[in-house]
Amino acid sequence: MVHANIYEAKTHLSKLIAQVEAGEEIVLSRSGKPVARIIPWIEPVQSIRKLGALAGKIEEAPDAWDFDQDDLSSLMAAEPLFPQT
């Protein structure tokens, strides 16, 4: 890990970038206190999404959508959808 102050970094930026490209990490300091770190760029890994990956793996109960009008009314009356404040 290479340490450099900001003035040195402005003066020798090309040299510092070459060191970063070689795999080094650069820590920039102001008044002796670290304020930033320059690290080599790593391309993010692109995951390939597979459409339909869960096809056939999720099932619903045959009676999942069978309900009486009374059941629906009791569900709607249990708690108001938009409560009055």
Summary of the structure (lengths in Angstrom):
residues: 85
radius of gyration: 30.3
end to end distance: 58.7
largest distance: 78.6
contacts: 125
relative contact order: 0.12
helix: 29%
strand: 18%
